[in-house]
């Protein structure tokens, strides 16, 4: 995790809080990040929680994708993530592979 607070950034699609004119108390920021991290770490043993949160933030589900695995290529709509975190593409369970948006 990288949060740029005090430096000017010249990387495309990146910005620092300083460049935005936001004044940040670094101790407060770190305290807030650690508190949020600790609150969520206690939930990590609950795989249904992890998958539920994953699905809320996932930009793949509902989109047409091409999955390339060691043994096959699957093109279809990413429908779901199952309980073992495999991606479901048009009914096909994909455990590993490279994902491309089509």
C-alpha positions in Angstrom: 0.0 0.0 0.0 1.4 3.3 -1.0 -0.1 6.7 0.0 1.9 9.6 -1.2 1.5 12.4 1.4 4.4 14.8 1.0 6.0 14.3 -2.4 5.3 15.7 -5.9 4.5 12.9 -8.3 5.2 12.8 -12.0 3.8 9.3 -12.7 0.8 9.0 -14.9 -2.4 8.3 -12.9 -0.8 9.1 -9.6 -1.0 12.0 -7.3 0.1 13.0 -3.9 -2.1 14.5 -1.2 0.3 17.5 -1.1 -0.4 18.1 -4.8 -4.1 18.1 -4.1 -3.6 20.7 -1.4 -4.6 18.3 1.4 -2.9 18.8 4.7 -2.4 15.5 6.5 -1.3 14.7 10.0 0.8 11.7 9.3 0.3 10.1 12.7 -3.5 10.4 12.4 -3.3 8.9 8.9 -1.2 5.9 10.0 -3.4 5.4 13.1 -6.6 5.4 10.9 -5.0 2.9 8.4 -3.8 0.5 11.1 -7.2 0.7 12.9 -9.1 -0.1 9.7 -6.6 -2.9 8.9 -7.0 -4.4 12.4 -10.8 -4.3 12.2 -10.8 -6.1 8.9 -8.1 -8.6 9.8 -10.3 -10.1 12.5 -12.8 -10.9 9.7 -10.3 -12.6 7.4 -10.9 -16.1 8.8 -14.5 -15.9 7.6 -14.2 -16.8 3.9 -17.8 -15.8 3.2 -17.1 -12.3 4.4 -13.9 -12.1 2.3 -15.8 -13.3 -0.9 -18.7 -11.0 -0.2 -16.4 -7.9 0.1 -14.5 -9.1 -3.0 -17.7 -9.3 -5.0 -18.7 -5.7 -4.0 -15.4 -4.3 -5.3 -14.8 -6.6 -8.2 -14.7 -5.0 -11.7 -14.6 -8.3 -13.5 -18.0 -9.8 -12.7 -20.6 -9.1 -15.4 -18.0 -8.4 -18.0 -16.9 -10.4 -21.0 -13.5 -11.9 -20.4 -10.9 -14.2 -22.0 -9.2 -16.5 -19.5 -6.1 -18.2 -20.7 -5.0 -21.2 -18.5 -2.2 -23.7 -19.0 -4.7 -26.1 -20.7 -7.4 -23.9 -22.3 -8.8 -20.6 -23.3 -12.3 -19.6 -22.1 -14.2 -16.6 -23.5 -17.4 -15.6 -21.8 -19.0 -13.5 -19.1 -17.5 -13.6 -15.6 -20.5 -14.6 -13.6 -19.4 -15.3 -10.1 -16.6 -16.1 -7.6 -17.2 -19.3 -5.7 -16.4 -20.3 -2.2 -12.8 -21.3 -3.0 -12.3 -18.0 -4.9 -12.4 -19.5 -8.4 -13.9 -17.4 -11.1 -17.0 -18.7 -12.9 -17.1 -17.8 -16.6 -20.3 -18.9 -18.2 -20.6 -21.9 -15.9 -16.9 -23.0 -16.3 -14.9 -22.9 -13.0 -11.5 -21.2 -13.6 -9.0 -21.8 -10.8 -6.0 -20.1 -12.3 -5.0 -18.2 -15.5 -4.5 -14.9 -17.1 -7.6 -12.7 -17.5 -8.2 -10.3 -20.3 -11.2 -8.0 -20.8 -12.8 -8.6 -24.2 
